[in-house]
Amino acid sequence: MKLVITDKSHHIYAQVICATIESAAQVRGTGIAKRSPEYICKKMDQGDAVIALDGDKFAGFCYIETWDHQRFVANSGLIVHPDYRNQGLAKKIKQLVFDHSRTKYPKAKVFSITTGLAVMKLNTDLGYKPVTFSELTKEPSFWKGCQTCKNYDVLQRTEQTMCLCTGMLFDPKQQKKKHQKKIKTSTFKR
């Protein structure tokens, strides 16, 4: 299995990625925002996506979106093809896309919204914390991306303050404070 940052050569997988996302939404019966193959290709061109390949077969995918002038980064569209599920691939993809986000946008807060317990666990393991939607981007174009989700009416009725998704946030400033607290001043006095 090979996990790589995408480029134009991966356009051939855009259609199967979109179909896999749509199929997963139907099977789960929960909201997953749909994306077009053109949108997926744009993310690939920008190097803002990770793809997992088993030889030349599509196995998994996740992409990065930036918001509020790169103050926020969302890791979105995490999907593993049904033939490759329950093998730990989602965790590897999530780790790589998270690391790539942190490298490419080191000052940005990284966030995710999800209805999936497995993704919540992956996010927690990476240091994300559950937050209210008020702590996420206010950018209307982000929330517009939720329009294809079957739960969009909930988001609209609550003026983007609540939905069935859970918002999760990794704040690099909080991580620095956490690490700074662990160092005892007595260590420096020695």
ChimeraX commands (.cxc) that place a marker at each C-alpha (Angstrom):
marker #1 position 0.00,0.00,0.00 radius 0.5
marker #1 position 1.35,3.39,-0.99 radius 0.5
marker #1 position 0.14,6.68,0.55 radius 0.5
marker #1 position 1.15,9.82,-1.33 radius 0.5
marker #1 position 0.42,13.52,-1.61 radius 0.5
marker #1 position -1.58,13.92,-4.80 radius 0.5
marker #1 position -0.81,15.61,-8.10 radius 0.5
marker #1 position -2.33,15.74,-11.61 radius 0.5
marker #1 position -1.45,12.11,-12.25 radius 0.5
marker #1 position -4.15,11.06,-9.75 radius 0.5
marker #1 position -7.05,12.65,-11.68 radius 0.5
marker #1 position -7.96,9.18,-12.99 radius 0.5
marker #1 position -9.23,8.32,-9.48 radius 0.5
marker #1 position -11.52,11.35,-9.00 radius 0.5
marker #1 position -14.68,9.63,-10.22 radius 0.5
marker #1 position -14.21,6.52,-8.06 radius 0.5
marker #1 position -13.44,8.71,-5.03 radius 0.5
marker #1 position -16.71,10.62,-5.49 radius 0.5
marker #1 position -18.67,7.41,-6.03 radius 0.5
marker #1 position -17.13,5.83,-2.91 radius 0.5
marker #1 position -18.01,8.88,-0.80 radius 0.5
marker #1 position -21.59,8.89,-2.09 radius 0.5
marker #1 position -21.99,5.15,-1.54 radius 0.5
marker #1 position -20.67,5.42,2.03 radius 0.5
marker #1 position -23.18,8.18,2.78 radius 0.5
marker #1 position -26.04,5.98,1.59 radius 0.5
marker #1 position -24.86,2.93,3.54 radius 0.5
marker #1 position -24.28,4.88,6.75 radius 0.5
marker #1 position -27.52,6.80,6.45 radius 0.5
marker #1 position -25.74,9.89,7.75 radius 0.5
marker #1 position -24.60,13.09,6.18 radius 0.5
marker #1 position -21.50,13.21,4.06 radius 0.5
marker #1 position -21.13,16.25,1.83 radius 0.5
marker #1 position -20.75,15.31,-1.82 radius 0.5
marker #1 position -17.94,16.68,-3.93 radius 0.5
marker #1 position -17.60,16.75,-7.70 radius 0.5
marker #1 position -14.74,15.08,-9.58 radius 0.5
marker #1 position -13.65,18.58,-10.69 radius 0.5
marker #1 position -13.38,19.69,-7.06 radius 0.5
marker #1 position -11.38,16.57,-6.14 radius 0.5
marker #1 position -9.05,17.19,-9.12 radius 0.5
marker #1 position -8.49,20.78,-7.97 radius 0.5
marker #1 position -7.42,19.50,-4.54 radius 0.5
marker #1 position -5.10,16.99,-6.22 radius 0.5
marker #1 position -3.52,19.70,-8.40 radius 0.5
marker #1 position -2.83,21.86,-5.33 radius 0.5
marker #1 position -1.16,18.98,-3.48 radius 0.5
marker #1 position -3.90,19.32,-0.88 radius 0.5
marker #1 position -4.91,15.68,-0.76 radius 0.5
marker #1 position -3.62,12.25,0.22 radius 0.5
marker #1 position -4.42,9.12,-1.75 radius 0.5
marker #1 position -3.82,5.49,-0.84 radius 0.5
marker #1 position -3.13,3.13,-3.71 radius 0.5
marker #1 position -2.76,-0.62,-3.82 radius 0.5
marker #1 position -0.76,-0.87,-7.01 radius 0.5
marker #1 position -3.00,1.06,-9.38 radius 0.5
marker #1 position -6.21,0.43,-7.39 radius 0.5
marker #1 position -7.82,3.20,-5.36 radius 0.5
marker #1 position -7.88,2.35,-1.64 radius 0.5
marker #1 position -8.46,5.62,0.24 radius 0.5
marker #1 position -8.45,9.41,0.17 radius 0.5
marker #1 position -8.65,12.62,2.21 radius 0.5
marker #1 position -8.18,16.28,1.28 radius 0.5
marker #1 position -7.32,19.64,2.85 radius 0.5
marker #1 position -9.35,22.84,2.64 radius 0.5
marker #1 position -8.21,26.22,3.98 radius 0.5
marker #1 position -10.51,28.91,5.35 radius 0.5
marker #1 position -10.30,32.44,6.76 radius 0.5
marker #1 position -7.04,33.27,4.99 radius 0.5
marker #1 position -5.42,29.98,6.11 radius 0.5
marker #1 position -6.27,30.50,9.79 radius 0.5
marker #1 position -8.29,27.28,9.64 radius 0.5
marker #1 position -7.59,24.02,7.83 radius 0.5
marker #1 position -10.18,21.29,7.45 radius 0.5
marker #1 position -9.23,17.68,6.80 radius 0.5
marker #1 position -12.24,16.51,4.81 radius 0.5
marker #1 position -13.59,13.70,2.71 radius 0.5
marker #1 position -11.81,10.86,4.51 radius 0.5
marker #1 position -12.88,7.71,2.68 radius 0.5
marker #1 position -11.61,4.16,2.42 radius 0.5
marker #1 position -12.81,1.89,-0.36 radius 0.5
marker #1 position -14.92,-1.00,1.03 radius 0.5
marker #1 position -12.32,-3.57,-0.10 radius 0.5
marker #1 position -9.74,-1.98,2.22 radius 0.5
marker #1 position -11.76,-1.20,5.35 radius 0.5
marker #1 position -10.98,-2.54,8.83 radius 0.5
marker #1 position -7.25,-2.72,8.10 radius 0.5
marker #1 position -6.12,0.52,9.77 radius 0.5
marker #1 position -5.86,2.41,6.48 radius 0.5
marker #1 position -8.11,5.30,7.58 radius 0.5
marker #1 position -5.80,5.94,10.52 radius 0.5
marker #1 position -2.74,6.06,8.24 radius 0.5
marker #1 position -4.46,8.40,5.79 radius 0.5
marker #1 position -5.71,10.65,8.58 radius 0.5
marker #1 position -2.23,10.81,10.14 radius 0.5
marker #1 position -0.57,11.72,6.82 radius 0.5
marker #1 position -3.14,14.37,5.88 radius 0.5
marker #1 position -2.91,15.83,9.41 radius 0.5
marker #1 position 0.91,15.94,9.26 radius 0.5
marker #1 position 0.75,17.45,5.76 radius 0.5
marker #1 position -1.71,20.10,7.02 radius 0.5
marker #1 position 0.54,20.96,9.95 radius 0.5
marker #1 position 3.60,21.24,7.69 radius 0.5
marker #1 position 1.92,23.24,4.93 radius 0.5
marker #1 position -0.11,25.47,7.30 radius 0.5
marker #1 position 1.78,25.39,10.66 radius 0.5
marker #1 position -0.13,28.23,12.34 radius 0.5
marker #1 position -3.60,27.11,11.27 radius 0.5
marker #1 position -6.15,25.51,13.54 radius 0.5
marker #1 position -7.06,22.12,12.07 radius 0.5
marker #1 position -10.68,21.09,12.28 radius 0.5
marker #1 position -13.07,18.38,11.26 radius 0.5
marker #1 position -16.80,17.91,11.42 radius 0.5
marker #1 position -18.11,14.37,11.44 radius 0.5
marker #1 position -20.95,12.11,12.45 radius 0.5
marker #1 position -18.67,9.07,12.53 radius 0.5
marker #1 position -17.45,7.63,15.82 radius 0.5
marker #1 position -14.37,6.13,14.14 radius 0.5
marker #1 position -13.32,9.55,12.79 radius 0.5
marker #1 position -13.95,11.13,16.20 radius 0.5
marker #1 position -11.57,8.59,17.73 radius 0.5
marker #1 position -8.93,9.21,15.04 radius 0.5
marker #1 position -9.23,12.96,15.64 radius 0.5
marker #1 position -8.97,12.54,19.42 radius 0.5
marker #1 position -5.82,10.44,19.01 radius 0.5
marker #1 position -4.30,13.30,16.97 radius 0.5
marker #1 position -5.06,15.88,19.67 radius 0.5
marker #1 position -8.34,17.34,18.42 radius 0.5
marker #1 position -10.89,18.42,21.03 radius 0.5
marker #1 position -14.68,18.54,20.59 radius 0.5
marker #1 position -15.86,22.14,20.20 radius 0.5
marker #1 position -19.01,24.06,19.40 radius 0.5
marker #1 position -19.43,25.25,15.83 radius 0.5
marker #1 position -18.83,28.82,17.04 radius 0.5
marker #1 position -15.12,27.94,17.40 radius 0.5
marker #1 position -14.85,26.89,13.74 radius 0.5
marker #1 position -14.58,29.01,10.62 radius 0.5
marker #1 position -17.34,31.52,9.98 radius 0.5
marker #1 position -16.63,31.53,6.25 radius 0.5
marker #1 position -19.97,31.04,4.42 radius 0.5
marker #1 position -18.36,29.02,1.62 radius 0.5
marker #1 position -17.34,26.32,4.12 radius 0.5
marker #1 position -20.90,25.91,5.35 radius 0.5
marker #1 position -22.19,26.03,1.78 radius 0.5
marker #1 position -20.26,22.81,1.25 radius 0.5
marker #1 position -22.69,21.12,3.63 radius 0.5
marker #1 position -25.64,21.75,1.29 radius 0.5
marker #1 position -25.46,18.25,-0.21 radius 0.5
marker #1 position -25.66,16.64,3.24 radius 0.5
marker #1 position -29.05,15.21,4.13 radius 0.5
marker #1 position -28.87,17.00,7.52 radius 0.5
marker #1 position -28.34,20.47,6.03 radius 0.5
marker #1 position -31.77,21.62,7.19 radius 0.5
marker #1 position -30.64,21.19,10.83 radius 0.5
marker #1 position -27.61,23.39,10.20 radius 0.5
marker #1 position -29.77,26.05,8.52 radius 0.5
marker #1 position -32.42,26.08,11.24 radius 0.5
marker #1 position -29.76,26.66,13.91 radius 0.5
marker #1 position -27.93,29.35,11.91 radius 0.5
marker #1 position -24.83,27.14,11.71 radius 0.5
marker #1 position -24.49,26.72,15.45 radius 0.5
marker #1 position -25.53,23.05,15.67 radius 0.5
marker #1 position -25.96,19.97,13.53 radius 0.5
marker #1 position -25.74,16.21,13.85 radius 0.5
marker #1 position -22.02,16.47,13.17 radius 0.5
marker #1 position -19.51,16.98,15.95 radius 0.5
marker #1 position -16.99,19.76,15.48 radius 0.5
marker #1 position -13.44,18.88,16.49 radius 0.5
marker #1 position -10.47,21.25,16.61 radius 0.5
marker #1 position -6.70,20.98,16.90 radius 0.5
marker #1 position -5.25,24.30,18.01 radius 0.5
marker #1 position -1.44,24.44,17.66 radius 0.5
marker #1 position -1.29,27.26,20.25 radius 0.5
marker #1 position -3.00,25.02,22.82 radius 0.5
marker #1 position -0.55,22.23,22.06 radius 0.5
marker #1 position 2.41,24.57,22.66 radius 0.5
marker #1 position 0.94,25.66,26.01 radius 0.5
marker #1 position 0.38,22.03,26.96 radius 0.5
marker #1 position 4.01,21.14,26.21 radius 0.5
marker #1 position 5.30,24.23,28.01 radius 0.5
marker #1 position 3.46,23.26,31.20 radius 0.5
marker #1 position 5.16,19.87,31.30 radius 0.5
marker #1 position 8.65,21.38,31.73 radius 0.5
marker #1 position 9.46,22.04,35.37 radius 0.5
marker #1 position 11.40,25.20,36.13 radius 0.5
marker #1 position 13.52,23.23,38.63 radius 0.5
marker #1 position 14.97,21.36,35.67 radius 0.5
marker #1 position 16.49,24.57,34.34 radius 0.5
marker #1 position 17.93,25.55,37.73 radius 0.5
marker #1 position 20.07,22.42,37.85 radius 0.5
marker link #1:1,2 radius 0.2
marker link #1:2,3 radius 0.2
marker link #1:3,4 radius 0.2
marker link #1:4,5 radius 0.2
marker link #1:5,6 radius 0.2
marker link #1:6,7 radius 0.2
marker link #1:7,8 radius 0.2
marker link #1:8,9 radius 0.2
marker link #1:9,10 radius 0.2
marker link #1:10,11 radius 0.2
marker link #1:11,12 radius 0.2
marker link #1:12,13 radius 0.2
marker link #1:13,14 radius 0.2
marker link #1:14,15 radius 0.2
marker link #1:15,16 radius 0.2
marker link #1:16,17 radius 0.2
marker link #1:17,18 radius 0.2
marker link #1:18,19 radius 0.2
marker link #1:19,20 radius 0.2
marker link #1:20,21 radius 0.2
marker link #1:21,22 radius 0.2
marker link #1:22,23 radius 0.2
marker link #1:23,24 radius 0.2
marker link #1:24,25 radius 0.2
marker link #1:25,26 radius 0.2
marker link #1:26,27 radius 0.2
marker link #1:27,28 radius 0.2
marker link #1:28,29 radius 0.2
marker link #1:29,30 radius 0.2
marker link #1:30,31 radius 0.2
marker link #1:31,32 radius 0.2
marker link #1:32,33 radius 0.2
marker link #1:33,34 radius 0.2
marker link #1:34,35 radius 0.2
marker link #1:35,36 radius 0.2
marker link #1:36,37 radius 0.2
marker link #1:37,38 radius 0.2
marker link #1:38,39 radius 0.2
marker link #1:39,40 radius 0.2
marker link #1:40,41 radius 0.2
marker link #1:41,42 radius 0.2
marker link #1:42,43 radius 0.2
marker link #1:43,44 radius 0.2
marker link #1:44,45 radius 0.2
marker link #1:45,46 radius 0.2
marker link #1:46,47 radius 0.2
marker link #1:47,48 radius 0.2
marker link #1:48,49 radius 0.2
marker link #1:49,50 radius 0.2
marker link #1:50,51 radius 0.2
marker link #1:51,52 radius 0.2
marker link #1:52,53 radius 0.2
marker link #1:53,54 radius 0.2
marker link #1:54,55 radius 0.2
marker link #1:55,56 radius 0.2
marker link #1:56,57 radius 0.2
marker link #1:57,58 radius 0.2
marker link #1:58,59 radius 0.2
marker link #1:59,60 radius 0.2
marker link #1:60,61 radius 0.2
marker link #1:61,62 radius 0.2
marker link #1:62,63 radius 0.2
marker link #1:63,64 radius 0.2
marker link #1:64,65 radius 0.2
marker link #1:65,66 radius 0.2
marker link #1:66,67 radius 0.2
marker link #1:67,68 radius 0.2
marker link #1:68,69 radius 0.2
marker link #1:69,70 radius 0.2
marker link #1:70,71 radius 0.2
marker link #1:71,72 radius 0.2
marker link #1:72,73 radius 0.2
marker link #1:73,74 radius 0.2
marker link #1:74,75 radius 0.2
marker link #1:75,76 radius 0.2
marker link #1:76,77 radius 0.2
marker link #1:77,78 radius 0.2
marker link #1:78,79 radius 0.2
marker link #1:79,80 radius 0.2
marker link #1:80,81 radius 0.2
marker link #1:81,82 radius 0.2
marker link #1:82,83 radius 0.2
marker link #1:83,84 radius 0.2
marker link #1:84,85 radius 0.2
marker link #1:85,86 radius 0.2
marker link #1:86,87 radius 0.2
marker link #1:87,88 radius 0.2
marker link #1:88,89 radius 0.2
marker link #1:89,90 radius 0.2
marker link #1:90,91 radius 0.2
marker link #1:91,92 radius 0.2
marker link #1:92,93 radius 0.2
marker link #1:93,94 radius 0.2
marker link #1:94,95 radius 0.2
marker link #1:95,96 radius 0.2
marker link #1:96,97 radius 0.2
marker link #1:97,98 radius 0.2
marker link #1:98,99 radius 0.2
marker link #1:99,100 radius 0.2
marker link #1:100,101 radius 0.2
marker link #1:101,102 radius 0.2
marker link #1:102,103 radius 0.2
marker link #1:103,104 radius 0.2
marker link #1:104,105 radius 0.2
marker link #1:105,106 radius 0.2
marker link #1:106,107 radius 0.2
marker link #1:107,108 radius 0.2
marker link #1:108,109 radius 0.2
marker link #1:109,110 radius 0.2
marker link #1:110,111 radius 0.2
marker link #1:111,112 radius 0.2
marker link #1:112,113 radius 0.2
marker link #1:113,114 radius 0.2
marker link #1:114,115 radius 0.2
marker link #1:115,116 radius 0.2
marker link #1:116,117 radius 0.2
marker link #1:117,118 radius 0.2
marker link #1:118,119 radius 0.2
marker link #1:119,120 radius 0.2
marker link #1:120,121 radius 0.2
marker link #1:121,122 radius 0.2
marker link #1:122,123 radius 0.2
marker link #1:123,124 radius 0.2
marker link #1:124,125 radius 0.2
marker link #1:125,126 radius 0.2
marker link #1:126,127 radius 0.2
marker link #1:127,128 radius 0.2
marker link #1:128,129 radius 0.2
marker link #1:129,130 radius 0.2
marker link #1:130,131 radius 0.2
marker link #1:131,132 radius 0.2
marker link #1:132,133 radius 0.2
marker link #1:133,134 radius 0.2
marker link #1:134,135 radius 0.2
marker link #1:135,136 radius 0.2
marker link #1:136,137 radius 0.2
marker link #1:137,138 radius 0.2
marker link #1:138,139 radius 0.2
marker link #1:139,140 radius 0.2
marker link #1:140,141 radius 0.2
marker link #1:141,142 radius 0.2
marker link #1:142,143 radius 0.2
marker link #1:143,144 radius 0.2
marker link #1:144,145 radius 0.2
marker link #1:145,146 radius 0.2
marker link #1:146,147 radius 0.2
marker link #1:147,148 radius 0.2
marker link #1:148,149 radius 0.2
marker link #1:149,150 radius 0.2
marker link #1:150,151 radius 0.2
marker link #1:151,152 radius 0.2
marker link #1:152,153 radius 0.2
marker link #1:153,154 radius 0.2
marker link #1:154,155 radius 0.2
marker link #1:155,156 radius 0.2
marker link #1:156,157 radius 0.2
marker link #1:157,158 radius 0.2
marker link #1:158,159 radius 0.2
marker link #1:159,160 radius 0.2
marker link #1:160,161 radius 0.2
marker link #1:161,162 radius 0.2
marker link #1:162,163 radius 0.2
marker link #1:163,164 radius 0.2
marker link #1:164,165 radius 0.2
marker link #1:165,166 radius 0.2
marker link #1:166,167 radius 0.2
marker link #1:167,168 radius 0.2
marker link #1:168,169 radius 0.2
marker link #1:169,170 radius 0.2
marker link #1:170,171 radius 0.2
marker link #1:171,172 radius 0.2
marker link #1:172,173 radius 0.2
marker link #1:173,174 radius 0.2
marker link #1:174,175 radius 0.2
marker link #1:175,176 radius 0.2
marker link #1:176,177 radius 0.2
marker link #1:177,178 radius 0.2
marker link #1:178,179 radius 0.2
marker link #1:179,180 radius 0.2
marker link #1:180,181 radius 0.2
marker link #1:181,182 radius 0.2
marker link #1:182,183 radius 0.2
marker link #1:183,184 radius 0.2
marker link #1:184,185 radius 0.2
marker link #1:185,186 radius 0.2
marker link #1:186,187 radius 0.2
marker link #1:187,188 radius 0.2
marker link #1:188,189 radius 0.2
marker link #1:189,190 radius 0.2
view
